[in-house]
Amino acid sequence: MKILVIRFSAIGDIVWTTPAVRCLKQQIDKAEIHFCTKKAYQEVVESNPYIDKNHFLDEKGLNYLIKTLKQENFDVVIDLHNNQRTTYIKFCLGKKSYTYKKLRFRRWLFVRFKFKNVLPKNHIADRYLEALSPLGIVPDNKGLDFFIANDKIIPLNYFPDLHQKQGFISIVIGASYFTKRLPIAKMIELCKKMPLPIVLIGGKEDEKNAEEIIKLFEKETNQKDFIFNTCGKLSIAQSASVVQQSQVVFAHDTGLMHIAAAFDKKLYSIWGSTVPELGLYPYKTTNAIILENKNLSCRPCSRMGKHACPQKHFKCMNDLDFSTIDIKV
């Protein structure tokens, strides 16, 4: 059976599809699994051994992508994104399809009115698997997958001598929205708690914040070379390699948090305006600790995050208490 799985974005959402992809490959005899996503996320899927072929939405556009997909003559299409674009693709391919339920209205009720009784009962990764049940797929009760190509693995000698000798803790400082990121003052407070040298991970958009964190941390602690900055220097897979080599990982509600869960790392998961109860928590790992402020009636203020705190106080992050964190390595 030739199967197309579609999930265009983003990093965490694509990583959540990995149990579905694995189960399709392992439970359907002679399954040929194709995966369709954005070109920007190629490294998230390119080394997955359960995927036989990848297709990417790039600068050539949606119609070109659909033309190439038609040539494959799929038996089944699995839509794990469920938006207008994927609906159009399914229509154009004209094949039997199965689609994941987004529960948009229930999520809106919870965010807008805080009705907890409408919360989903399971993780989004499990809801992806539910979409496959008509094919006879059953959950294997295993966690997420992430595979790194050999040429993307960061060698130990990439890190400073201190980090090589003692090991290190990774802090993923980035996130897609302001209200999902710790303010710099809180980040420095967190850095001061670290019992091992630190590696900062993030994209190019996080470079300025990383430099400011290091500058202020060194000024306040007089510790030079304790923090190593990789923000803007590594690709997705290379950053995942750093996470994999870490003794402990701290991460916001972002893709690398879920990659850390896939590696079953000791993980401190930091939440601001968004909440894990929406089925977004680290999936099937016994090593995750949730850090969040549960004493706010305004939280969550959104499902995805916002560019500014609607209440102006940003207490979901500013009032996080790090004093009781006991980091064991």
Helices and strands as residue ranges (DSSP letters): E 2-6, H 11-16, H 18-27, E 32-38, G 39-41, H 42-45, E 53-57, H 62-70, E 76-79, H 84-93, E 96-99, H 104-113, G 116-118, H 124-130, G 133-135, G 150-152, G 156-158, H 161-166, E 169-172, G 178-180, H 184-191, E 198-201, G 204-206, H 207-221, E 227-229, H 236-245, E 248-252, H 255-262, E 266-270, G 276-278, E 288-291, H 315-318
